[in-house]
Each structure stands twice: as structure tokens, then as C-alpha cells.
Amino acid sequence: MNAKLVKTGMIAAAAMNIGGVLLFSKAFTNVAINNADPVVMSNFGLLMIIVWGLAYLGAAFIPGKITWLAGAFAIEKLVYVVAWILWHSNNSLSALYSVDIFAGIFYSIYGLNDLIFMLFFVWVFLTQRKNN
């Protein structure tokens, strides 16, 4: 297992969560994101996404294996991927773009981003578990 790759991936996941939320929510002022999914993407929900980002950042600096932590991160990402798919099955992305382009972009990409990092976390989990 390449420790540098794991560290870089964790930092990238943190940057995407923290930076993505702050950018697309316009520092928690973009109510179009909140209104599009008031349960998952309330300002509280967005803040919790940042907190997960901080957890990824902390994990990046743990010397040694983070097998079960990576497994928990993979499950967390799976939850957001499922929420994103369900949102898309019940909502109009074009309608959201007409309200706010940042919200439209956010809802276009957040599930794909989470899927990519979910696969990364699964890879870390499986690789480290195999090497135990």
C-alpha cells in the first residue's frame, strides 16, 4: 500500500468536501442548494459535509493503517451517492440551473465526486485489510 497515495487521496477528499461546500454554497448563503434538498443539503447538512472533510484531513495524517476508518468513510460516501441518485430521480436539474447556476453545478457533480471518493475509500479498506 502506498502511504503517500492514501495521504494524498485523503487530502483531496477533504479539499473537495470543504472547498466544494464553501464555493457552491457561497459560504452558506446559497439558499437554492438548501431549497433543492432541505433535508440533506440544509446549512446544517452542508456544515456536516465540511466536518466529514475535516475527518478525512485528520485521517491523512495518521501514521499507519486506517482500514476501518476508510471503511466508515466508504459507507458515508455511499449514503450521499444514494441520496444524489434519489434526488435526480425526483427533481429537475434544468429547473435548478434556472434558479442558480452554482446550485445546478453542485447537484450535477456532488454524487459523481462522492462515488469517486467512495471507490477510493473502498480501495484503501480492501488493500489495508488484505495486508493485515
C-alpha angles and dihedrals in degrees: 000000000000106000092193091055091050091049092048092048092050091050090048091050090050092049092050093050097044099034095039094053094045093047102043096037088049088234093315095310099103103099091179089075091049094046094049091060111006094179104048099025103038114131087262090053091048090049090052089053087057090049089054087051089055089051090054089049091051091048090053090067099046107113108224135014124347096182101145094035089056088049091054090048090052091053091048090052091047089057091055092046090053091046089051093050091048091048091052092049091056105032142057116244092193090055089053092049088054089056098044131350093210091054090047092051091045093053090043095057113021095086093047090049090050091048092054093049092043088058090048091051091047089051091051091047095048095042095048093043091052091050094053 
